[in-house]
Amino acid sequence: DVKVTQSSRYLVKRTGEKVFLECVQDMDHENMFWYRQDPGLGLRLIYFSYDVKMKEKGDIPEGYSVSREKKERFSLILESASTNQTSMYLCASRATNTGELFFGEGSRLTVL
Amino acid sequence: EDQVTQSPEALRLQEGESSSLNCSYTVSGLRGLFWYRQDPGKGPEFLFTLYSAGEEKEKERLKATLTKKESFLHITAPKPEDSATYLCAVASMDSSYKLIFGSGTRLLVRP
C-alpha cells in the first residue's frame, strides 16, 4: 500500500513565525502535491512538484514556498505565517501510470 | 473552463436505504475521474478511478459509474460506517498533473 506521511498532525503557530510542513512518500512517485482544504472552498492546489528540484505553482501559491531535494520528500514552507493561513494542509503523491493521488493524513495548522 | 459539481451537498440516509451521489463534470477531454472518501479530520482515501464512458467499478457496497457528462456513486444498503464526505475529481487531457475537485457530498447514515 502507498503510504504518504505528514510530519505533524496538529500545529499552533504565531503570526510571523516560519512554518515547515514535511511530507514523505514511500512509493517512488515522481509527482507530489500540496493542497489546502477549507470549509466551503474545497481542496485548492498550492504547489506541485513533478520531479526532484522541480516545482510549479498551483492555484494559490502566494505566501508559500516548497522544497523537493529528494524524490520521497516534499516540504511546504510558510515564510511568515498569517492568520488566513489557518487551514488543513494535505500532501499527496501521484501514481504515474494511473494518475491517482494518494493523500497523507493532513496537518491542521492554526495561526494565532 | 474545467469544472466539477457534486450533488447533493449533504445526504441523510437510514441504514439500508440505497441512494446515489452525483458528480457532473466539464473538461476538455477526460483523462480520468476519481472518487475519494474523506473522514472528518483525515486525508481523502482513494476509492475508484474511471477512464471512459460506460465503465463501472465496485467495492463492497459502493459502485461507481461513468457517462460522458457525469459519474454516479451508488451506495447499496449503506451502514453507519459509510458516513463520510465523498469527493469527486477529474483530470483533463490538457493538464495531466492537476486534479480538479468537486466540493463533496457529506453522507450521514443513521442506524
gemmi code that builds the backbone of each chain (N, CA, C; Angstrom):
import gemmi

chains = {
    "A": [
        ("ASP", (0.833, -1.200, 0.000), (0.000, 0.000, 0.000), (0.869, 1.253, 0.000)),
        ("VAL", (0.395, 2.258, -0.717), (1.088, 3.546, -0.730), (0.955, 4.195, 0.627)),
        ("LYS", (2.070, 4.758, 1.090), (1.991, 5.471, 2.358), (2.555, 6.864, 2.180)),
        ("VAL", (1.743, 7.859, 2.513), (2.169, 9.246, 2.495), (2.094, 9.734, 3.932)),
        ("THR", (3.219, 10.161, 4.461), (3.300, 10.534, 5.868), (3.581, 12.022, 5.999)),
        ("GLN", (2.734, 12.698, 6.747), (2.947, 14.113, 7.039), (3.486, 14.238, 8.453)),
        ("SER", (4.453, 15.116, 8.621), (5.230, 15.128, 9.850), (4.431, 15.530, 11.074)),
        ("SER", (3.492, 16.458, 10.906), (2.758, 16.941, 12.077), (1.268, 16.894, 11.800)),
        ("ARG", (0.505, 16.372, 12.739), (-0.951, 16.346, 12.555), (-1.583, 17.658, 12.986)),
        ("TYR", (-1.037, 18.232, 14.054), (-1.579, 19.487, 14.570), (-0.429, 20.431, 14.913)),
        ("LEU", (-0.566, 21.686, 14.477), (0.428, 22.703, 14.834), (-0.298, 23.980, 15.207)),
        ("VAL", (0.272, 24.695, 16.196), (-0.202, 26.022, 16.545), (1.000, 26.950, 16.471)),
        ("LYS", (0.885, 27.994, 15.649), (1.988, 28.938, 15.456), (1.481, 30.363, 15.652)),
        ("ARG", (2.426, 31.258, 15.825), (2.081, 32.666, 15.969), (2.324, 33.396, 14.652)),
        ("THR", (1.582, 34.456, 14.456), (1.739, 35.301, 13.268), (3.201, 35.715, 13.118)),
        ("GLY", (3.715, 35.560, 11.900), (5.092, 35.943, 11.614), (6.097, 34.818, 11.747)),
        ("GLU", (5.709, 33.714, 12.362), (6.630, 32.593, 12.503), (6.820, 31.882, 11.171)),
        ("LYS", (7.964, 31.231, 11.027), (8.238, 30.401, 9.857), (7.757, 28.989, 10.169)),
        ("VAL", (7.057, 28.401, 9.214), (6.454, 27.083, 9.444), (6.919, 26.120, 8.356)),
        ("PHE", (7.324, 24.931, 8.776), (7.706, 23.871, 7.850), (6.725, 22.712, 7.985)),
        ("LEU", (6.154, 22.307, 6.876), (5.334, 21.104, 6.849), (6.029, 20.105, 5.933)),
        ("GLU", (6.275, 18.909, 6.473), (7.024, 17.926, 5.695), (6.152, 16.742, 5.328)),
        ("CYS", (6.486, 16.169, 4.183), (5.715, 15.050, 3.650), (6.678, 14.049, 3.024)),
        ("VAL", (6.463, 12.778, 3.323), (7.311, 11.715, 2.785), (6.421, 10.637, 2.191)),
        ("GLN", (6.786, 10.171, 0.978), (6.060, 9.058, 0.364), (7.015, 7.906, 0.100)),
        ("ASP", (6.470, 6.692, 0.123), (7.332, 5.510, 0.059), (7.143, 4.712, -1.223)),
        ("MET", (6.550, 5.324, -2.261), (6.252, 4.560, -3.476), (7.049, 5.021, -4.693)),
        ("ASP", (8.076, 5.818, -4.480), (8.925, 6.254, -5.586), (8.147, 7.044, -6.644)),
        ("HIS", (7.099, 7.748, -6.220), (6.321, 8.561, -7.152), (7.098, 9.812, -7.535)),
        ("GLU", (6.976, 10.199, -8.794), (7.679, 11.399, -9.247), (6.942, 12.678, -8.844)),
        ("ASN", (5.611, 12.609, -8.889), (4.814, 13.815, -8.672), (4.301, 13.892, -7.240)),
        ("MET", (4.449, 15.072, -6.647), (3.917, 15.306, -5.308), (3.226, 16.653, -5.263)),
        ("PHE", (2.270, 16.797, -4.335), (1.379, 17.959, -4.316), (1.143, 18.432, -2.880)),
        ("TRP", (0.905, 19.741, -2.761), (0.385, 20.301, -1.522), (-0.933, 21.008, -1.812)),
        ("TYR", (-1.962, 20.629, -1.021), (-3.273, 21.258, -1.081), (-3.586, 21.869, 0.271)),
        ("ARG", (-4.490, 22.837, 0.257), (-5.131, 23.237, 1.493), (-6.624, 23.031, 1.333)),
        ("GLN", (-7.266, 22.711, 2.457), (-8.697, 22.415, 2.421), (-9.390, 23.258, 3.474)),
        ("ASP", (-10.367, 24.049, 3.019), (-11.117, 24.932, 3.890), (-12.599, 24.709, 3.675)),
        ("PRO", (-13.401, 24.814, 4.741), (-14.857, 24.621, 4.604), (-15.434, 25.563, 3.558)),
        ("GLY", (-16.218, 25.008, 2.672), (-16.867, 25.814, 1.646), (-16.002, 26.125, 0.436)),
        ("LEU", (-14.700, 25.892, 0.540), (-13.790, 26.186, -0.574), (-13.195, 24.922, -1.183)),
        ("GLY", (-13.356, 23.821, -0.516), (-12.854, 22.558, -1.055), (-11.343, 22.469, -1.024)),
        ("LEU", (-10.814, 21.624, -1.892), (-9.365, 21.408, -1.983), (-8.776, 22.360, -3.017)),
        ("ARG", (-7.767, 23.107, -2.611), (-7.112, 24.045, -3.531), (-5.624, 23.728, -3.599)),
        ("LEU", (-5.109, 23.704, -4.811), (-3.711, 23.322, -5.036), (-2.787, 24.499, -4.774)),
        ("ILE", (-1.796, 24.271, -3.912), (-0.846, 25.335, -3.577), (0.377, 25.250, -4.502)),
        ("TYR", (1.041, 24.120, -4.477), (2.217, 23.859, -5.312), (2.246, 22.379, -5.657)),
        ("PHE", (2.914, 22.082, -6.752), (3.224, 20.686, -7.009), (4.631, 20.557, -7.578)),
        ("SER", (5.134, 19.336, -7.504), (6.492, 19.048, -7.970), (6.426, 17.811, -8.844)),
        ("TYR", (6.915, 17.928, -10.080), (6.843, 16.768, -10.968), (8.129, 15.969, -10.981)),
        ("ASP", (9.143, 16.476, -10.275), (10.373, 15.703, -10.130), (11.258, 16.392, -9.097)),
        ("VAL", (12.346, 15.759, -8.734), (13.269, 16.341, -7.758), (13.740, 17.711, -8.247)),
        ("LYS", (13.721, 18.661, -7.341), (14.132, 20.047, -7.585), (13.239, 20.777, -8.590)),
        ("MET", (12.178, 20.167, -9.036), (11.250, 20.828, -9.957), (9.970, 21.163, -9.206)),
        ("LYS", (9.437, 22.350, -9.467), (8.216, 22.765, -8.797), (7.427, 23.678, -9.708)),
        ("GLU", (6.116, 23.677, -9.484), (5.259, 24.597, -10.214), (4.187, 25.138, -9.295)),
        ("LYS", (3.801, 26.373, -9.531), (2.756, 26.991, -8.732), (1.414, 26.379, -9.076)),
        ("GLY", (0.614, 26.230, -8.034), (-0.753, 25.809, -8.235), (-1.667, 27.017, -8.320)),
        ("ASP", (-2.847, 26.888, -7.743), (-3.839, 27.960, -7.842), (-3.658, 29.053, -6.800)),
        ("ILE", (-3.065, 28.711, -5.663), (-2.943, 29.687, -4.560), (-1.541, 29.644, -3.951)),
        ("PRO", (-0.500, 29.995, -4.695), (0.865, 29.875, -4.170), (1.324, 31.022, -3.270)),
        ("GLU", (0.564, 32.111, -3.244), (1.025, 33.306, -2.528), (1.188, 33.011, -1.037)),
        ("GLY", (2.334, 33.376, -0.511), (2.608, 33.180, 0.906), (3.233, 31.838, 1.239)),
        ("TYR", (3.463, 31.025, 0.195), (4.028, 29.686, 0.384), (5.234, 29.486, -0.526)),
        ("SER", (6.119, 28.597, -0.108), (7.171, 28.101, -0.978), (7.319, 26.603, -0.705)),
        ("VAL", (8.062, 25.914, -1.565), (8.218, 24.471, -1.410), (9.673, 24.086, -1.670)),
        ("SER", (9.998, 22.875, -1.243), (11.334, 22.332, -1.451), (11.214, 20.853, -1.751)),
        ("ARG", (11.938, 20.408, -2.796), (11.956, 18.968, -3.136), (13.409, 18.601, -3.464)),
        ("GLU", (14.145, 18.282, -2.436), (15.565, 17.927, -2.584), (15.753, 16.437, -2.830)),
        ("LYS", (14.821, 15.630, -2.349), (14.855, 14.188, -2.562), (13.508, 13.745, -3.093)),
        ("LYS", (13.508, 12.658, -3.832), (12.299, 12.217, -4.506), (11.172, 11.920, -3.524)),
        ("GLU", (11.506, 11.381, -2.376), (10.472, 10.939, -1.457), (9.933, 12.047, -0.558)),
        ("ARG", (10.557, 13.212, -0.573), (10.221, 14.243, 0.412), (9.840, 15.557, -0.259)),
        ("PHE", (8.726, 16.130, 0.194), (8.233, 17.395, -0.367), (7.798, 18.265, 0.795)),
        ("SER", (8.433, 19.425, 0.916), (8.174, 20.297, 2.064), (7.443, 21.554, 1.645)),
        ("LEU", (6.522, 21.973, 2.484), (5.807, 23.237, 2.293), (6.292, 24.207, 3.354)),
        ("ILE", (6.598, 25.430, 2.930), (7.171, 26.425, 3.830), (6.300, 27.665, 3.839)),
        ("LEU", (5.944, 28.114, 5.024), (5.277, 29.395, 5.199), (6.331, 30.325, 5.790)),
        ("GLU", (6.821, 31.249, 4.996), (7.941, 32.108, 5.437), (7.554, 32.981, 6.612)),
        ("SER", (6.337, 33.477, 6.601), (5.849, 34.336, 7.681), (4.352, 34.080, 7.828)),
        ("ALA", (4.022, 33.205, 8.765), (2.640, 32.732, 8.866), (1.676, 33.873, 9.175)),
        ("SER", (0.505, 33.790, 8.572), (-0.553, 34.759, 8.850), (-1.827, 34.014, 9.228)),
        ("THR", (-2.738, 34.731, 9.874), (-3.943, 34.064, 10.384), (-4.776, 33.460, 9.258)),
        ("ASN", (-4.714, 34.062, 8.055), (-5.511, 33.497, 6.951), (-4.894, 32.226, 6.362)),
        ("GLN", (-3.796, 31.787, 6.939), (-3.209, 30.510, 6.545), (-3.593, 29.385, 7.508)),
        ("THR", (-4.438, 29.700, 8.448), (-5.024, 28.655, 9.297), (-5.874, 27.760, 8.411)),
        ("SER", (-5.541, 26.469, 8.402), (-6.205, 25.567, 7.462), (-5.760, 24.135, 7.712)),
        ("MET", (-6.387, 23.212, 6.964), (-5.913, 21.828, 6.891), (-5.040, 21.721, 5.637)),
        ("TYR", (-3.825, 21.227, 5.812), (-2.900, 21.085, 4.687), (-2.730, 19.599, 4.367)),
        ("LEU", (-2.905, 19.291, 3.100), (-2.857, 17.906, 2.653), (-1.763, 17.724, 1.615)),
        ("CYS", (-0.918, 16.740, 1.853), (0.109, 16.359, 0.896), (-0.370, 15.136, 0.132)),
        ("ALA", (0.021, 15.027, -1.135), (-0.362, 13.863, -1.935), (0.768, 13.494, -2.880)),
        ("SER", (0.829, 12.222, -3.213), (1.731, 11.797, -4.284), (0.892, 11.086, -5.349)),
        ("ARG", (1.392, 11.106, -6.567), (0.596, 10.653, -7.697), (1.223, 9.424, -8.338)),
        ("ALA", (0.376, 8.412, -8.538), (0.809, 7.216, -9.240), (0.965, 7.545, -10.721)),
        ("THR", (2.120, 7.306, -11.280), (2.442, 7.739, -12.638), (1.524, 7.107, -13.680)),
        ("ASN", (1.279, 5.820, -13.578), (0.526, 5.131, -14.621), (-0.966, 5.415, -14.573)),
        ("THR", (-1.519, 5.502, -13.395), (-2.971, 5.605, -13.259), (-3.452, 7.018, -12.960)),
        ("GLY", (-2.576, 7.887, -12.492), (-2.954, 9.258, -12.181), (-3.612, 9.447, -10.834)),
        ("GLU", (-3.770, 8.382, -10.068), (-4.435, 8.514, -8.772), (-3.551, 9.274, -7.788)),
        ("LEU", (-4.188, 10.109, -6.988), (-3.489, 10.785, -5.907), (-3.694, 10.000, -4.621)),
        ("PHE", (-2.618, 9.878, -3.858), (-2.677, 9.263, -2.536), (-2.315, 10.333, -1.527)),
        ("PHE", (-3.201, 10.514, -0.547), (-3.065, 11.624, 0.389), (-2.497, 11.162, 1.727)),
        ("GLY", (-1.837, 12.105, 2.388), (-1.468, 11.910, 3.775), (-2.652, 12.193, 4.680)),
        ("GLU", (-2.410, 12.071, 5.998), (-3.479, 12.250, 6.975), (-3.848, 13.721, 7.181)),
        ("GLY", (-3.001, 14.617, 6.710), (-3.293, 16.038, 6.857), (-2.574, 16.661, 8.048)),
        ("SER", (-2.313, 17.950, 7.926), (-1.723, 18.732, 9.018), (-2.632, 19.919, 9.270)),
        ("ARG", (-3.197, 19.957, 10.463), (-4.096, 21.079, 10.782), (-3.270, 22.171, 11.448)),
        ("LEU", (-3.152, 23.297, 10.762), (-2.355, 24.425, 11.232), (-3.270, 25.534, 11.727)),
        ("THR", (-2.983, 26.009, 12.927), (-3.673, 27.175, 13.479), (-2.646, 28.273, 13.684)),
        ("VAL", (-2.906, 29.440, 13.105), (-2.013, 30.588, 13.262), (-2.725, 31.635, 14.114)),
        ("LEU", (-2.128, 31.937, 15.254), (-2.760, 32.880, 16.202), (-2.230, 34.287, 16.024)),
    ],
    "B": [
        ("GLU", (-13.945, 26.450, -19.279), (-13.216, 26.203, -18.032), (-13.620, 24.843, -17.454)),
        ("ASP", (-12.625, 24.077, -17.037), (-12.893, 22.768, -16.440), (-13.601, 22.929, -15.098)),
        ("GLN", (-14.603, 22.104, -14.875), (-15.416, 22.279, -13.676), (-15.985, 20.943, -13.212)),
        ("VAL", (-16.129, 20.817, -11.886), (-16.727, 19.618, -11.290), (-17.770, 20.060, -10.278)),
        ("THR", (-18.976, 19.527, -10.393), (-20.068, 19.884, -9.483), (-20.639, 18.620, -8.871)),
        ("GLN", (-20.707, 18.584, -7.548), (-21.258, 17.417, -6.872), (-22.609, 17.759, -6.235)),
        ("SER", (-23.507, 16.781, -6.276), (-24.811, 16.955, -5.635), (-25.304, 15.624, -5.080)),
        ("PRO", (-26.102, 15.661, -3.999), (-26.390, 16.856, -3.201), (-25.189, 17.242, -2.341)),
        ("GLU", (-25.276, 18.403, -1.697), (-24.205, 18.801, -0.768), (-24.188, 17.890, 0.435)),
        ("ALA", (-25.358, 17.504, 0.909), (-25.469, 16.636, 2.081), (-26.618, 15.657, 1.861)),
        ("LEU", (-26.453, 14.476, 2.427), (-27.449, 13.420, 2.239), (-27.556, 12.618, 3.531)),
        ("ARG", (-28.784, 12.489, 4.012), (-29.023, 11.675, 5.201), (-29.814, 10.442, 4.801)),
        ("LEU", (-29.339, 9.270, 5.183), (-29.994, 8.022, 4.847), (-30.192, 7.187, 6.104)),
        ("GLN", (-31.201, 6.368, 6.086), (-31.347, 5.354, 7.113), (-30.502, 4.149, 6.706)),
        ("GLU", (-30.015, 3.445, 7.677), (-29.258, 2.229, 7.387), (-30.078, 1.326, 6.475)),
        ("GLY", (-29.465, 0.872, 5.385), (-30.151, 0.003, 4.441), (-30.851, 0.722, 3.300)),
        ("GLU", (-30.929, 2.050, 3.383), (-31.624, 2.840, 2.349), (-30.641, 3.198, 1.246)),
        ("SER", (-30.748, 2.573, 0.108), (-29.815, 2.797, -1.001), (-30.039, 4.156, -1.655)),
        ("SER", (-28.979, 4.730, -2.204), (-29.092, 6.020, -2.881), (-27.885, 6.226, -3.789)),
        ("SER", (-27.850, 7.391, -4.460), (-26.753, 7.704, -5.368), (-26.276, 9.127, -5.168)),
        ("LEU", (-24.976, 9.321, -5.345), (-24.357, 10.643, -5.324), (-23.953, 10.976, -6.755)),
        ("ASN", (-24.091, 12.254, -7.100), (-23.820, 12.666, -8.477), (-22.583, 13.541, -8.580)),
        ("CYS", (-21.842, 13.370, -9.652), (-20.687, 14.219, -9.965), (-20.787, 14.599, -11.446)),
        ("SER", (-21.102, 15.860, -11.717), (-21.159, 16.348, -13.092), (-19.860, 17.065, -13.418)),
        ("TYR", (-19.362, 16.870, -14.616), (-18.073, 17.479, -14.942), (-18.085, 18.086, -16.339)),
        ("THR", (-17.238, 19.093, -16.492), (-16.983, 19.715, -17.799), (-15.477, 19.822, -17.936)),
        ("VAL", (-14.905, 19.065, -18.824), (-13.467, 19.115, -19.058), (-13.194, 19.018, -20.544)),
        ("SER", (-12.059, 19.560, -20.933), (-11.651, 19.493, -22.334), (-10.903, 18.192, -22.579)),
        ("GLY", (-11.619, 17.099, -22.569), (-11.002, 15.785, -22.737), (-10.716, 15.149, -21.390)),
        ("LEU", (-11.451, 14.101, -21.084), (-11.308, 13.462, -19.769), (-10.162, 12.463, -19.801)),
        ("ARG", (-9.235, 12.643, -18.874), (-8.155, 11.665, -18.727), (-8.551, 10.607, -17.706)),
        ("GLY", (-9.277, 11.054, -16.663), (-9.716, 10.107, -15.632), (-10.609, 10.805, -14.622)),
        ("LEU", (-11.514, 10.048, -14.013), (-12.380, 10.566, -12.951), (-12.148, 9.721, -11.713)),
        ("PHE", (-12.005, 10.385, -10.580), (-11.600, 9.723, -9.344), (-12.628, 9.975, -8.249)),
        ("TRP", (-12.891, 8.955, -7.457), (-13.727, 9.090, -6.265), (-12.874, 8.841, -5.028)),
        ("TYR", (-13.117, 9.707, -4.024), (-12.420, 9.596, -2.752), (-13.438, 9.621, -1.619)),
        ("ARG", (-13.072, 9.017, -0.504), (-13.835, 9.105, 0.728), (-12.978, 9.859, 1.737)),
        ("GLN", (-13.598, 10.793, 2.467), (-12.843, 11.536, 3.475), (-13.597, 11.522, 4.801)),
        ("ASP", (-12.951, 11.018, 5.827), (-13.494, 11.054, 7.178), (-13.065, 12.356, 7.846)),
        ("PRO", (-13.849, 12.838, 8.820), (-13.528, 14.128, 9.454), (-12.114, 14.158, 10.017)),
        ("GLY", (-11.383, 15.231, 9.701), (-10.050, 15.415, 10.237), (-8.985, 14.551, 9.604)),
        ("LYS", (-9.308, 13.854, 8.524), (-8.328, 12.973, 7.875), (-8.191, 13.319, 6.399)),
        ("GLY", (-7.146, 12.774, 5.767), (-6.962, 12.973, 4.351), (-7.891, 12.102, 3.536)),
        ("PRO", (-8.163, 12.502, 2.284), (-9.015, 11.686, 1.413), (-8.395, 10.315, 1.148)),
        ("GLU", (-9.270, 9.319, 1.090), (-8.850, 7.944, 0.827), (-9.356, 7.551, -0.554)),
        ("PHE", (-8.459, 7.068, -1.397), (-8.808, 6.724, -2.769), (-9.795, 5.552, -2.814)),
        ("LEU", (-10.828, 5.695, -3.673), (-11.815, 4.626, -3.868), (-11.729, 4.023, -5.272)),
        ("PHE", (-11.967, 4.868, -6.298), (-12.068, 4.357, -7.669), (-11.467, 5.332, -8.667)),
        ("THR", (-11.053, 4.766, -9.813), (-10.736, 5.556, -10.997), (-11.567, 5.026, -12.160)),
        ("LEU", (-12.163, 5.945, -12.919), (-12.909, 5.586, -14.127), (-12.306, 6.360, -15.289)),
        ("TYR", (-12.154, 5.701, -16.439), (-11.451, 6.341, -17.549), (-12.340, 6.629, -18.750)),
        ("SER", (-13.386, 5.825, -18.960), (-14.180, 6.029, -20.171), (-15.655, 5.756, -19.888)),
        ("ALA", (-16.507, 6.409, -20.681), (-17.953, 6.264, -20.535), (-18.356, 4.795, -20.622)),
        ("GLY", (-19.233, 4.397, -19.720), (-19.689, 3.015, -19.679), (-18.949, 2.157, -18.668)),
        ("GLU", (-17.859, 2.672, -18.175), (-17.053, 1.913, -17.226), (-17.721, 1.911, -15.847)),
        ("GLU", (-17.594, 0.813, -15.128), (-18.128, 0.674, -13.782), (-17.080, 0.017, -12.893)),
        ("LYS", (-17.066, 0.422, -11.620), (-16.174, -0.202, -10.645), (-16.971, -0.436, -9.368)),
        ("GLU", (-16.681, -1.509, -8.669), (-17.396, -1.830, -7.428), (-16.441, -2.155, -6.305)),
        ("LYS", (-16.873, -1.801, -5.103), (-16.115, -2.144, -3.908), (-17.096, -2.209, -2.753)),
        ("GLU", (-17.319, -3.408, -2.274), (-18.268, -3.629, -1.172), (-19.631, -3.029, -1.526)),
        ("ARG", (-20.118, -2.061, -0.776), (-21.450, -1.504, -1.010), (-21.433, -0.340, -2.004)),
        ("LEU", (-20.286, -0.009, -2.541), (-20.144, 1.127, -3.441), (-19.952, 0.676, -4.886)),
        ("LYS", (-20.616, 1.425, -5.776), (-20.446, 1.172, -7.211), (-20.381, 2.509, -7.916)),
        ("ALA", (-19.328, 2.723, -8.699), (-19.154, 3.967, -9.436), (-19.380, 3.708, -10.918)),
        ("THR", (-20.120, 4.641, -11.545), (-20.383, 4.542, -12.978), (-20.020, 5.862, -13.640)),
        ("LEU", (-19.808, 5.807, -14.964), (-19.353, 6.993, -15.687), (-20.068, 7.123, -17.026)),
        ("THR", (-20.551, 8.359, -17.294), (-21.050, 8.698, -18.626), (-20.177, 9.825, -19.163)),
        ("LYS", (-20.539, 10.373, -20.309), (-19.710, 11.432, -20.902), (-19.833, 12.754, -20.159)),
        ("LYS", (-20.852, 12.867, -19.291), (-21.046, 14.144, -18.613), (-21.055, 14.030, -17.098)),
        ("GLU", (-21.224, 12.817, -16.573), (-21.345, 12.693, -15.126), (-20.942, 11.302, -14.647)),
        ("SER", (-20.758, 11.242, -13.340), (-20.472, 9.968, -12.684), (-21.418, 9.845, -11.489)),
        ("PHE", (-21.789, 8.610, -11.195), (-22.610, 8.340, -10.030), (-21.858, 7.393, -9.098)),
        ("LEU", (-22.019, 7.660, -7.813), (-21.542, 6.726, -6.799), (-22.788, 6.154, -6.125)),
        ("HIS", (-23.068, 4.897, -6.423), (-24.246, 4.236, -5.888), (-23.862, 3.539, -4.588)),
        ("ILE", (-24.684, 3.753, -3.560), (-24.437, 3.118, -2.269), (-25.614, 2.188, -1.985)),
        ("THR", (-25.317, 0.909, -1.916), (-26.358, -0.097, -1.720), (-26.379, -0.547, -0.268)),
        ("ALA", (-27.576, -0.468, 0.336), (-27.767, -0.887, 1.737), (-26.676, -0.330, 2.641)),
        ("PRO", (-26.566, 0.987, 2.710), (-25.472, 1.591, 3.484), (-25.550, 1.270, 4.969)),
        ("LYS", (-24.368, 1.334, 5.590), (-24.232, 1.152, 7.027), (-23.701, 2.442, 7.644)),
        ("PRO", (-23.878, 2.624, 8.954), (-23.377, 3.864, 9.583), (-21.906, 4.134, 9.305)),
        ("GLU", (-21.101, 3.100, 9.158), (-19.668, 3.311, 8.892), (-19.391, 3.858, 7.499)),
        ("ASP", (-20.406, 3.932, 6.655), (-20.257, 4.561, 5.344), (-20.376, 6.081, 5.426)),
        ("SER", (-20.735, 6.587, 6.592), (-20.842, 8.033, 6.781), (-19.490, 8.686, 6.572)),
        ("ALA", (-19.430, 9.670, 5.688), (-18.183, 10.357, 5.336), (-18.523, 11.422, 4.298)),
        ("THR", (-17.516, 12.183, 3.906), (-17.659, 13.060, 2.746), (-17.050, 12.351, 1.541)),
        ("TYR", (-17.782, 12.342, 0.450), (-17.314, 11.690, -0.778), (-16.956, 12.769, -1.793)),
        ("LEU", (-15.712, 12.712, -2.253), (-15.174, 13.698, -3.186), (-14.995, 13.081, -4.564)),
        ("CYS", (-15.305, 13.889, -5.564), (-15.091, 13.507, -6.955), (-14.029, 14.445, -7.529)),
        ("ALA", (-13.178, 13.934, -8.387), (-12.152, 14.764, -9.020), (-11.915, 14.285, -10.441)),
        ("VAL", (-11.543, 15.215, -11.323), (-11.256, 14.835, -12.707), (-9.875, 15.338, -13.111)),
        ("ALA", (-9.266, 14.598, -14.003), (-8.022, 15.013, -14.643), (-8.318, 15.197, -16.121)),
        ("SER", (-7.898, 16.316, -16.673), (-8.163, 16.576, -18.086), (-6.928, 16.273, -18.917)),
        ("MET", (-7.135, 16.111, -20.194), (-6.029, 15.848, -21.112), (-5.062, 17.027, -21.161)),
        ("ASP", (-5.602, 18.235, -20.925), (-4.758, 19.433, -21.013), (-3.789, 19.562, -19.854)),
        ("SER", (-4.147, 19.000, -18.714), (-3.346, 19.212, -17.516), (-3.285, 17.924, -16.723)),
        ("SER", (-2.397, 17.050, -17.107), (-2.395, 15.714, -16.514), (-1.954, 15.713, -15.054)),
        ("TYR", (-1.217, 16.755, -14.634), (-0.757, 16.770, -13.250), (-1.854, 17.146, -12.274)),
        ("LYS", (-2.769, 17.959, -12.720), (-3.663, 18.628, -11.796), (-5.032, 17.967, -11.788)),
        ("LEU", (-5.544, 17.676, -10.604), (-6.904, 17.190, -10.448), (-7.807, 18.358, -10.069)),
        ("ILE", (-8.993, 18.378, -10.638), (-9.991, 19.379, -10.267), (-11.011, 18.681, -9.385)),
        ("PHE", (-11.146, 19.174, -8.158), (-12.018, 18.531, -7.180), (-13.380, 19.215, -7.116)),
        ("GLY", (-14.403, 18.409, -6.880), (-15.703, 18.938, -6.505), (-15.705, 19.274, -5.024)),
        ("SER", (-16.786, 19.881, -4.570), (-16.856, 20.318, -3.172), (-17.318, 19.206, -2.236)),
        ("GLY", (-17.723, 18.071, -2.795), (-18.025, 16.907, -1.966), (-19.491, 16.775, -1.586)),
        ("THR", (-19.857, 15.553, -1.221), (-21.180, 15.255, -0.656), (-20.972, 14.654, 0.730)),
        ("ARG", (-21.576, 15.287, 1.732), (-21.489, 14.761, 3.113), (-22.607, 13.764, 3.314)),
        ("LEU", (-22.236, 12.528, 3.546), (-23.209, 11.459, 3.730), (-23.285, 11.067, 5.198)),
        ("LEU", (-24.513, 11.022, 5.710), (-24.746, 10.554, 7.078), (-25.715, 9.382, 7.002)),
        ("VAL", (-25.302, 8.246, 7.524), (-26.151, 7.058, 7.549), (-26.530, 6.778, 9.003)),
        ("ARG", (-27.808, 6.826, 9.268), (-28.292, 6.641, 10.639), (-28.694, 5.193, 10.882)),
        ("PRO", (-28.392, 4.679, 12.080), (-28.752, 3.272, 12.390), (-30.255, 3.112, 12.560)),
    ],
}
model = gemmi.Model(1)
for chain_id, residues in chains.items():
    chain = gemmi.Chain(chain_id)
    for i, (resn, *xyz) in enumerate(residues, 1):
        res = gemmi.Residue()
        res.name, res.seqid = resn, gemmi.SeqId(i, " ")
        for name, pos in zip(("N", "CA", "C"), xyz):
            atom = gemmi.Atom()
            atom.name, atom.element = name, gemmi.Element(name[0])
            atom.pos, atom.b_iso = gemmi.Position(*pos), 0.0
            res.add_atom(atom)
        chain.add_residue(res)
    model.add_chain(chain)
structure = gemmi.Structure()
structure.add_model(model)
structure.setup_entities()
